[in-house]
Amino acid sequence: MVGPRTTWPTWYLLETAAQGSASGALLRAAGAKRLALVGVAFRAVIIVGNGSDGAMSAITIHRVEPDEWEQLRDIRLRALANAPAAFGSWLARERGQSERYWRDWASGTTRSGDRIATFIAVAEDRWLALAAGIRPPDDPQTAALVSMWVDPALRRRGAAHALVEAVAEWAREQGARRLELWVTRTNTPARTLYLRSGFTPDGRTQPLPSRPSLIEEAMVRHV
Ligand SMILES: CC(C)(COP(=O)(O)OP(=O)(O)OC[C@H]1O[C@@H](n2cnc3c(N)ncnc32)[C@H](O)[C@@H]1OP(=O)(O)O)[C@@H](O)C(=O)NCCC(=O)NCCS
């Protein structure tokens, strides 16, 4: 279950809707015919009409809070199990992480001193997509987008695009100028997503740590 609180204010969604970014992507991708933006008890919710029958559904972008470390652990482990070739880390490694590790991640600061903000796409109280932004203390100009994953049930509805914009907005608020990421060269869905979201390859490549036979490349965009 998702808690009633969120740090995601309603005005943010209204503002991004005006800019055609995060919520715009959700509405577009959900094939919305009618739409309304509402704030419900401190939670900003996007309501989308999903077809000619007038049925409505909602997807919320939620920022993970410190007491949600178990839900965070669960969705991250689902991601690693579902898409092992997409990530530098791997399931067995993260299954073995301590409670302290997940609590630190959820609370927004890692033991190495990085700041981390994690965003979730929530539909019908289910956590269905994840992405995080990291800002290392030694490079204030650069933030990294990591851990992007969307449950197969929610794919191609704009969730990943909305999460990219949420992380980019967070990076901007943190004073970063650049947002960078690593993506496996052969991961066409993710590569296309990032190209469509304004990232370009910057020429750096490296073996994927979890599967060194695969090559990943760095992509960068201004925020
Ligand atoms: C890559 C991934 C995050 C995309 O999530 P998604 O919510 O389906 O993406 P969106 O709906 O926001 O798509 C945005 C754009 O990305 C591109 N895209 C997404 N999935 C695609 C696919 N399967 N094939 C080609 N392009 C794709 C499209 O350009 C799409 O825009 P469009 O629907 O208007 O054409 C998802 O497929 C996933 O979780 N894959 C496994 C994990 C992974 O690869 N993570 C990335 C680690 S770097």
The ligand as a Gaussian input file, in Angstrom:
#p B3LYP/6-31G(d) Opt

LIG

0 1
 C       12.699000       0.732000     -21.096000
 C       11.438000       0.858000     -20.229000
 C       11.842000       1.525000     -18.906000
 C       10.411000       1.742000     -20.969000
 O        9.299000       1.933000     -20.105000
 P        7.854000       2.397000     -20.673000
 O        7.069000       2.917000     -19.531000
 O        7.297000       1.310000     -21.487000
 O        8.270000       3.613000     -21.608000
 P        7.293000       4.793000     -22.090000
 O        5.929000       4.285000     -22.261000
 O        7.501000       5.963000     -21.198000
 O        7.875000       5.073000     -23.526000
 C        8.471000       6.292000     -23.893000
 C        9.137000       6.116000     -25.239000
 O       10.202000       5.169000     -25.137000
 C       10.274000       4.403000     -26.347000
 N        9.981000       2.995000     -26.100000
 C        9.489000       2.449000     -24.953000
 N        9.380000       1.120000     -25.082000
 C        9.800000       0.816000     -26.329000
 C        9.915000      -0.400000     -27.061000
 N        9.589000      -1.583000     -26.522000
 N       10.406000      -0.331000     -28.319000
 C       10.773000       0.846000     -28.871000
 N       10.652000       2.045000     -28.231000
 C       10.192000       2.019000     -26.982000
 C        9.208000       4.986000     -27.276000
 O        9.804000       6.031000     -28.019000
 C        8.213000       5.542000     -26.291000
 O        7.411000       6.565000     -26.813000
 P        6.072000       6.165000     -27.646000
 O        5.317000       5.155000     -26.820000
 O        5.378000       7.480000     -27.800000
 O        6.569000       5.577000     -28.928000
 C       10.779000      -0.529000     -19.960000
 O       10.634000      -1.209000     -21.181000
 C       11.567000      -1.401000     -19.000000
 O       11.366000      -1.326000     -17.791000
 N       12.486000      -2.233000     -19.549000
 C       13.262000      -3.146000     -18.678000
 C       14.227000      -2.387000     -17.761000
 C       15.154000      -1.480000     -18.529000
 O       15.549000      -1.747000     -19.645000
 N       15.545000      -0.356000     -17.865000
 C       16.453000       0.612000     -18.423000
 C       17.764000       0.493000     -17.741000
 S       18.964000       1.652000     -18.474000

